[in-house]
Every structure is written in C-alpha cells, then in structure tokens.
C-alpha cells in the first residue's frame, strides 16, 4: 500500500517505524488493535517523493482518495487532482501499464464525477477507457483521537510510536461502489458490494444515516451529553431517533426510490437498516464525541445538505419531519455563534440565500422558527 501524505511529521514517524502503523477498531463488544505493515508513504511536496508517487499511480490498478471534502481535490499546497492526472496520463501513453479504478471516498453523491472533472482540468484529453472513477457509499463512523487523556484511559494505540494521535474506527465493511470498470480490469479488493446505479444508495446514506446521526448529535448536544454512547441511557431520545429514521427520513427515501428493486427500500428492509445504524451510532467502544458529530453546523444546515435534504423528501412523501425540525432548531444557536449572526431568522436567510424555491423555503423557515 502506498500513501500520499503532506504532514511531514507523520511521514517521518511512519518511515521510522519501517512502514508500520496501528488502527484501533471498535466492535460491539470490545476494542481491537490492527497492525498494518509494509506501507510506503511519500510527501508530494518533496520532489523525490512526488516522483515515487507518480510511479505508484502509473503502476496501480486500484487507487482511492480520502479527503475531508471534495472541495480539496484541487487545493494547494499539493493538488490531488494534478498529481493523479499526471500519473494517470502515463497509463494513456503506455499500454503496458494496467488500467485502473479510482475510488472517490469523499462524503458526496457525485464525488467521482467531481474528481474526474478536476483531473481532466489538468489533462483535458481525458483518460479514455483506461481509467474509471467510481463513487463509493461508506456509512462508517471513525475519528482521530488527539487528546492524550483519551488515548491513555481508553487504551488506544497511537498511529505510530511517538505520535500524538490515534485512529479509532468502527468495525464495518459494507462498502458500496459503482460496478463500472475498464474492460481489462480485474478487481483486487473483493469485499466491495457493487451496484449498477449507486445514486439511490448514496442519497439514502446522506439523507438517512447522516441526517439521523446529525439529528441525534444536535439533540444530544442540547441535553448536555458529551459522547454519543450516552444517548443509550435516554430511552426517550432513542425512541425519537428511531421514529425519525423510519417514519420521517425513511418514508421520504422509500417514496423517492420506490422504483428501486432492493430490499433496503422495503418497509421492513429500511427498518432493519435503521435499527442497525442506530445501534452502531451509540457504540460505547467508539466513544464518538458529540462535538465531532455536530461540528460545522452551517454546512449541515445547508439547503441541500443532510437535514434539509431529508426533510424535503419527507414533505414530498406527505410526512412532517418533526424530530428533524427540532434538531435544526437545536443547531441554529451554534450556527449563529459560529458566524456571529444576530438572529436565527437571519441565519436561515444567509444559509439559504441562493434557494430559488420561495414556497418551499418559506414553508420550512416558518416551521423551524415557529
């Protein structure tokens, strides 16, 4: 495995550990530490390392991006799109190099198209049938723990020796991807679940799992809870979350994708999905901080983001998303504080300033502010 990383300290530490790092995995009944070996890590800001990365990209058949946001695809100081484009262009020029699939693992339903476009800005002629950019659906919860006290009390193993942070991830492997691929491609990562049309599943993850995770987080924050697993002690909140998942978000999503032939979009299939997801959200071994779940409230209250997107689908299906409305109400004070807006009405006006649907905008603004 070859990794591109611009943090020089992390690159040095992994190399000092001879390409070994550790990952803490939260299962339902305990914590496990995984040791990953034989890692090559390079800093694209170092000329020699960049050359090694370009060679790795050219020779790879499977690649993955994993950035905080698709907005960083072409960001300085080291453009991921520029690096990928230069390495992938070598495949076009040399047919002896393998075709490749690039998995876009950013949390966006159109990440693959965005990544492909960003790469083609640097290589306008494109990559023909030699490269396929694949979307992914990864409903997995994880965090980077940087508090020394947590690392010690939770018995976490740091990423590498002397590192001040630890990876803590959920035990989860149900990763969905596009089934498209180059004609001569053989997939090496066998665990993926392929879907002919990934869009319904990507939107269900965003307007279902992500929307309810945020709903739980904002309501937990309002109650003064510090960690998501503490919600398990509040049966009223757990019941509300389950009802919101199935009868608000779920009804809207099943209505929207009623024509999709998959068990997920049946009443019982979605209920099973919701119960599993809620149980994972409050895993005591994941110790997910509420503040992590509710960070960046302005983005999460955006017109097309998780909460409003899910609420709009619910309304379309004839359901009033009352629990999600309460979550938005709980989130608004944090958005106002973050941007120094003087009123919640002003906050909604600012966040939804580009919305064209005046009737729908007025409807939700009235519901939320009432």
Beta strands, then each sheet from edge to edge (+ up, - down):
strand 1: 2-4
strand 2: 21-27
strand 3: 30-36
strand 4: 40-42
strand 5: 62-65
strand 6: 100-104
strand 7: 131-137
strand 8: 142-145
strand 9: 166-170
strand 10: 176-178
strand 11: 193-195
sheet 1: 1+ 4+
sheet 2: 3+ 2- 9- 8+
sheet 3: 5+ 6+ 7+ 10- 11-
end
